[in-house]
């Protein structure tokens, strides 16, 4: 603190040596691959990050995709150390997709074949590197812009990388026990679980916590709300979310009911945390890929176990489709709600797909049903035809018609209270 003003500082977190932007300093990024002291790679690029891009290339500097950048890093390391099997990496992806380590490895191997890299290198990727499956559970809402100045005054320095996260945290790592000694997280007091099967942890977290976010937020945002806290305290959206979790998501999961209900209770408390301001618009990033991973398994599981369509989950699909009613511009879409314009961010092909459908829709009952059938049948979005679920298209179209013609507020009131 100088003269009552917070000072800039670069020496608070000494464990981070520097940040390297591969788009502006690709050579420095690759140079790190030759450092024998670097043993671990940790990534968190959202569900959309671990994806195979057939048009990616080693000639791009950097390659376009995260797997492409990582493969280039590993190839440089392989060359630098002459293929030494002892110089492989422990790769720990935190992206919220099933079997994230295994999926990342498969994408790397496919790219290596596409790029016609040497078979010796491909064998080294397979045998010298360890890809761990993981699960991270913590709500982190980003830079606390409304509190930043007060916090800076309190700290006595200005940190432009301030971040806000809830106290709760869990990191589940599926991997060999000997790695636990190399990464002694628990000795540092962190809630890290090493296991030989993370499936139950992942299912309850992805389906209940993340699924509730993804299935509730489109409706809540189009309703006019801004944060998760507002959503949970709202008389309609709070009930919407509670019923979604306890009456539809939990009954769709084939795991111990007490474990699921206990976790769900904790999730409800975490959503209502008054100190965490989690903006709905931030949660809406890449909503389609999130919906496919987090919500569809519950919708399909409920139908399989109950023999009928879930009410709230079916409505959530209509709300998702209504969210993507706008004009695509590259990786963004200009959309509108009663409170004003907003910008939605997603993969350009997804935005183009929805933009084209809505542009040709006249909002009649027949046109909305056709739009829903095209969305449900899209291999781009779901990699399967959801029209095969009996009655789903008609149910979603009826909900979408109500949203379009009556507005989200009346549609939510009808779905929650029958009003």
Protein Blocks (a to p, Z undefined) as FASTA:
>chain_A
ZZhiacddfklbmmbnbdcdfklmmmlmmmmmmpmkbmbdcddebjklmccdfkbcfkbc
cdfblklmmmmmmmmmmmmnnopaklcccdddfbdcehkllmmmmmmmmmmmmnopafkl
mmmmmmmpccdddddddddebjafklmmmmmmmnopacfkbccddfbdcddddddfklmm
mmmmklnopacdddfbfklmmmmmmmmmmmmmmmmmmmmmmnopabfklmmmpmklmmmm
mmmmmmmmmmmpccdfklmmmmmmmmmmmmmmmkbccdfklmmgoklmmmmmmmmmmmmm
mmmmnopacfklmmmmmmmmmmmgccdehjaccdddfkbccdddddfklmmmmmmmmmmp
ghiaklmmmmmmmmmmpmklnopafklpghklmmmmmmmmmmmmnojklmmmmmmnoZZ
